Amino acid sequence: MTKYEGYLVDLDGTTYRGKERIPEAEVFIRHLLDVGFPFKLVTNNATKTVEEIVHNLNSYYDIPIDSSHVYTSIIALGDYIELHHPGANVYVLGEAALKEQLLDRNFTVDPSKPIDVVVQGLKRDVTYDQLTVAVQAILAGAEYVVTNTDRLIPTETGMNPSSGAITAFIQFATRKEPIIIGKPNKPIMEGALKQLGIDKSKVLMIGDNYDTDIMAGMNMDMDTLLVLTGVTVREDLELIQKQPTYIIESLSEWKHE
Ligand SMILES: [Mg+2]
C-alpha cells in the first residue's frame, strides 16, 4: 500500500514522450482511474488549452482522463491573479490559448483601462507597441506575471526564442523581476494541491525532469519520484546533492498498491 493519498504527475516525458507513447505510464494512469485514486496531471505548457490536452490524451494515447485531472500553468496563472489581485484589469501578452482561458476568469481583460497585472507568455507575433504597453504598465506599478521562463523552442528550422526571451526584454527595460507561475516555482504547485484538496505531506510529486518537476516538489517540501523516461538521465544525478525521494526506470516499477 502506498503511504500517499494523492499524486501530482507531469505530462511530457512522464505520461508520454512527445508523440511517442509510454505504455507503463498509461497502465499506471488507468489504474489510478480504476481505483479512484486522486491525482492531477500538472504541466507548464501554456500553448494548449485544457480541452486540447484532454482531447490529445484521449485520442492518441490510452489515457481516458477528463478536464478535472489536468492543471496547467494557464489555470495556475488565473488562480494566482484571482487570489492575489481580485477584480484586476489584466493585459495579456500571449497567444490564443492563454487569452481564451483567461477570459472566463474573475478579472477583466480590457486594454483601454488602467492595467493592474501584465501577463506574458510566448507570443510569436509580438510587436514593439505591445511590448511598450507592457513596459509602461509595469513601470507604473502593475504586477508582472509569466507562465514559464523557457529560453528556446526546438522547431523544424532550428531553435526559436521562447517566452523567456520576451521576458528578458521586458525585464531589461523595467528592471523588474516577474512572478513565475510554472514548475519549479510554487504557484502552479500550490494551485494544483489546492484543487486536489490533500495536504502536501500526503502527496507525491512524480516527474521526469529534475530541474522542474523534482525541484518543484522539493520547493514545496513534498516527497518526489523521478522517473527516468524523459529529460533527466541517471548520470545527471551523480552531480546532484539533493536526491529525489525515489528514482525508478519506469512507472511499472512503482508499487502503487
Ligand atoms: Mg516532463
Residues whose N, C-alpha, C, O or C-beta is under 5 A from the ligand:
A	BS01	MG	D10 L11 D12 G13 T14 D208 N209
